[in-house]
């Protein structure tokens, strides 16, 4: 007797309700109804799942049964073929660009500081995976990469000012990340070659854009006096006071942790956000004074410069920049990065400090006598003396005792 809608409704117990040709409907105790095709392979009974009723109708279940029977007539085990197909689909899913990209990311994320790792995965998820992520990595061509990343660049062409430039840079960085993912796949025999290899020059590095910085000694003095008179947040004022004394990258300053700072030893040790290597900042007497003055206000928390909204988060990217603007120094005059250029210029040109010590304090690569890319010499004592002399020089500019770099 063939199954009908009425007979299904009338079947009120758990068990098997048979149709024809090995098809039956399994009624489960929980009320679910599952289609099965029963057949024998090498003398062993097998049951091939065909879906659940009513999602799979009676007619659809019979069609699936007939397809399975055709495979049997051709000498193919339907269950074995399904298992093999599932394995192939899983392998294909694991070899998509997104799957390989995430494997590459996890394999390398320990090499990066957390903030940098977040930027990379965010860039991929926002600008690359939506266009290339579901594609088998072996099928992606140079034209596919160019089209996907060109969408980012096109957004930049439609934008104005720094936003357009920023999107061009996003496209260039995404191109670099894609190349790393493809080369990761090449090394694991997933693809024969890197398709970005043929796109060299499509996403060139833009000409260097220097951050605005106050370099004139008299103007540095004016700026420092403006900082001391800043009427906004006392935490932001402390950050502004410390910034020229340590001249680290803005992200390193705002994310400074109290546990990294030893005021008795006058040292700040942290991991550089750009190079993911340990960096030492010798703290001059003036820097320690700023920190000791701030400690009663933020020392119970993790961050030296916490957010105004929550001590559990660091100060925002724009806090220092907004304060600089509020003091009347425009974007063409001074930026958060400008403290580094200020220090490098005056330390070298006015105080005649050794370039190697300056570059080391800026956490830059310093060539050694053989011209290699990284000099492991730390110049610790030179840097300690340099940082104190620099702070004393800034005090002289602020007080007016030094004008145009000379004692008044």
Protein Blocks (a to p, Z undefined) as FASTA:
>chain_A
ZZdfklmmmmmbgcddddeehiacdddfkopacddddddeehiacdddebjcfkbcfklm
mmmmmmmmmmmmnopafklmmmmmmmmmmmmmmmgmklmmmmmmmmmmmmpcfklmmmmm
mmmmmmmmmmmmmpcfklpcfklmmmmmmmmmmmmmmmghjllmmmmmmmmmmmmmmmmm
mmmmmmnopafbdfklmmgojlccdddddddddfbfklmmmmmmmmmmpcbdfklmmmmm
mmmmnopafklmmmpcfklpcfknopacdddfklopacdddddfklmmmmmmmmmmmmmm
mblbdcfkbmkbccdfklmmmmmmmnopafklbcfklmmmmmmmmmmmmnopafklmmmm
nopacddfkopabdfbgolmmmmmmmmmmmmmmmmmmnopagghiaZZ
